[in-house]
Amino acid sequence: MQSLREKRLRGALELELFSVGWITCEAVFSAIAAYRAGSLALSAFSVDSAIELVSAMLLVVRLYVEIHTGASVDRRHPVERWTSGFVAVCLFALAAYVAVKSGQAIRLQEGPSVTWLGLAVALASSVVTPWLAVEKLRYGQLLDSPALCGDAMCSFTCGYMSWTLLAGLAMNDLFHWWWVDPLAACGILYFVVKEGWESIGAFVSGDGHTHSHSL
């Protein structure tokens, strides 16, 4: 008979596997749309999805190890600690890319432009990805896993970028406010970097602390 923790682990693993499939489609289609439109915003969105994909795949491995070895993987366990460390790298890479691309958009005074394919991807992501983030955070708190909570922030960032992309398109089209998209993207950097430092703390100390984000 499965224990409560094992049920939660399997639920989290199923969620991460779905996440991997979803993000793969999201990254591929947004890359195609970015290439067709020559869109800086969609290019950033595609790279964000690729970083989120790496994070999700790391969590699949971490959850698989605990389920199939029967080992108790708490926040002090090497698997959890190293996963937290790699997720932190993903978060910092994401923050750096968003900062560089936002700065480039501001320098060029370039607003977002998308194709119908890009718009469809952004609309779908604005609904699906926040749900993934909330569910990952819930499982991360239930399993006391800083790595899973960090991965939730990757998903939240992707959802946030889809919202800012859609808002930027509307503002640019209605009022020619090209600066809305890069400025809004910069707004998420604080949260991404903060989560990255928390994941680093979990990796270095093996203690971390319980994440209490509300998405």
C-alpha positions in Angstrom: 0.0 0.0 0.0 1.4 3.4 -1.0 2.3 5.9 1.7 1.0 9.4 1.6 4.4 10.7 0.6 4.7 8.2 -2.2 1.3 9.2 -3.6 2.4 12.9 -3.5 5.7 12.0 -5.2 3.9 10.2 -8.0 1.5 13.1 -8.4 4.4 15.5 -8.6 6.1 13.3 -11.1 3.0 13.0 -13.3 2.8 16.8 -13.1 6.4 17.3 -14.1 6.1 14.8 -17.0 3.1 16.8 -18.3 5.1 20.0 -17.8 8.0 18.6 -19.9 5.6 17.7 -22.8 3.8 21.1 -22.6 7.0 23.2 -22.4 8.6 21.3 -25.2 5.7 22.2 -27.5 5.7 25.8 -26.1 9.4 26.3 -26.8 9.3 24.8 -30.3 6.2 26.8 -31.5 7.3 30.1 -29.9 10.8 29.7 -31.6 9.1 29.1 -34.9 6.9 32.1 -34.4 9.8 34.3 -33.2 11.8 33.4 -36.4 8.8 34.2 -38.7 8.0 37.5 -36.9 11.6 38.5 -36.1 10.2 39.2 -32.6 12.4 40.0 -29.7 9.6 39.4 -27.2 8.9 35.9 -28.7 12.6 35.1 -28.8 12.8 35.8 -25.1 9.7 33.8 -24.5 11.2 30.8 -26.4 14.5 30.9 -24.4 12.5 31.2 -21.2 10.6 28.1 -22.1 13.8 26.2 -22.9 15.3 27.1 -19.4 12.0 26.1 -17.8 12.2 22.8 -19.7 15.7 22.0 -18.3 14.4 22.8 -14.8 11.4 20.5 -15.2 13.6 17.6 -16.5 15.8 18.0 -13.5 12.8 17.6 -11.2 11.7 14.5 -13.1 15.0 12.9 -12.3 14.9 14.0 -8.7 11.4 12.6 -8.1 12.1 9.4 -10.0 15.1 8.7 -7.8 13.1 9.0 -4.6 10.2 6.9 -6.0 12.3 4.1 -7.4 15.1 3.8 -4.9 12.8 4.0 -1.8 15.2 6.5 -0.3 13.9 9.3 1.9 14.9 12.4 0.0 14.5 15.4 2.3 16.1 18.9 1.8 19.4 17.6 3.2 19.7 14.7 0.8 22.3 15.1 -2.0 19.8 14.6 -4.8 17.6 17.4 -3.4 20.5 19.7 -2.7 22.1 19.3 -6.2 18.7 19.6 -7.9 18.2 22.9 -6.0 21.6 24.0 -7.1 20.9 23.3 -10.8 17.5 24.9 -10.6 19.2 28.0 -9.1 21.5 28.1 -12.2 18.4 27.9 -14.4 16.8 30.8 -12.5 19.9 33.0 -12.7 20.3 32.2 -16.4 16.6 33.2 -16.9 17.0 36.4 -15.0 20.2 37.3 -17.0 18.5 36.6 -20.4 15.4 38.6 -19.5 17.5 41.6 -18.3 19.6 41.6 -21.5 16.7 41.3 -23.8 14.7 43.9 -22.0 17.6 46.3 -22.1 18.0 45.6 -25.8 14.3 46.3 -26.4 14.6 49.6 -24.5 17.7 50.6 -26.5 16.0 49.8 -29.8 12.6 51.2 -28.6 11.1 48.1 -30.0 7.6 46.9 -29.0 6.5 43.2 -29.3 5.3 41.8 -32.6 3.9 38.4 -33.1 2.3 36.1 -35.7 -1.0 34.4 -35.2 1.0 31.3 -34.1 2.9 33.4 -31.5 -0.4 34.9 -30.2 -1.9 31.4 -29.9 1.1 30.1 -27.9 1.1 33.1 -25.6 -2.7 32.8 -25.0 -2.4 29.1 -24.2 0.7 29.7 -22.0 -1.1 32.4 -20.0 -3.6 29.8 -18.9 -1.7 26.5 -18.6 1.6 27.7 -17.2 0.2 29.6 -14.1 -1.8 26.4 -13.3 1.5 24.4 -13.5 3.2 26.9 -11.3 0.5 26.7 -8.6 0.5 22.9 -8.6 4.3 22.6 -8.5 4.4 25.0 -5.6 1.7 23.0 -3.8 3.6 19.8 -4.2 6.9 21.5 -3.3 5.4 22.6 0.0 3.8 19.2 0.7 7.1 17.4 -0.1 9.2 20.1 1.6 11.3 20.4 -1.6 13.1 23.7 -2.3 14.0 22.3 -5.8 10.3 21.8 -6.7 9.4 25.3 -5.3 12.2 26.7 -7.4 10.9 25.0 -10.5 7.4 26.5 -9.7 9.0 29.9 -10.0 10.4 29.0 -13.4 6.8 28.2 -14.5 5.5 31.3 -12.9 8.0 33.4 -14.8 7.0 31.9 -18.1 3.3 32.6 -17.3 4.2 36.1 -16.3 6.1 36.7 -19.5 3.1 35.4 -21.6 0.9 38.0 -19.7 3.3 40.8 -20.3 3.7 39.8 -24.0 -0.1 40.0 -24.4 -0.4 43.2 -22.5 2.5 44.7 -24.4 0.9 43.8 -27.7 -2.3 45.5 -26.7 -0.6 48.6 -25.4 1.7 48.8 -28.4 -1.2 48.4 -30.8 -3.6 50.8 -29.1 -1.2 53.5 -27.8 2.2 52.7 -29.4 3.6 52.2 -25.9 6.6 50.1 -27.0 8.2 50.3 -23.5 5.4 48.4 -21.7 6.7 44.9 -22.6 10.4 45.3 -21.6 9.5 47.3 -18.5 7.0 44.7 -17.3 9.5 41.9 -18.0 12.0 43.6 -15.8 9.4 43.6 -13.0 9.7 39.9 -12.5 13.5 39.9 -12.1 13.3 40.5 -8.4 11.2 37.4 -7.8 13.3 35.2 -10.0 16.6 36.3 -8.4 15.1 36.0 -4.9 14.0 32.4 -5.7 17.4 31.7 -7.2 19.1 32.8 -3.9 16.8 30.6 -1.9 17.6 27.6 -4.1 21.3 28.4 -3.7 20.8 28.6 0.1 19.1 25.2 0.1 22.1 23.8 -1.9 24.8 25.3 0.2 23.4 24.6 3.7 21.2 21.6 3.1 18.6 23.3 5.3 17.0 26.1 3.2 13.7 27.1 4.5 10.1 26.5 3.7 8.9 28.5 0.7 5.7 30.4 1.3 5.1 32.0 -2.1 1.5 32.5 -3.1 1.1 32.5 -6.8 
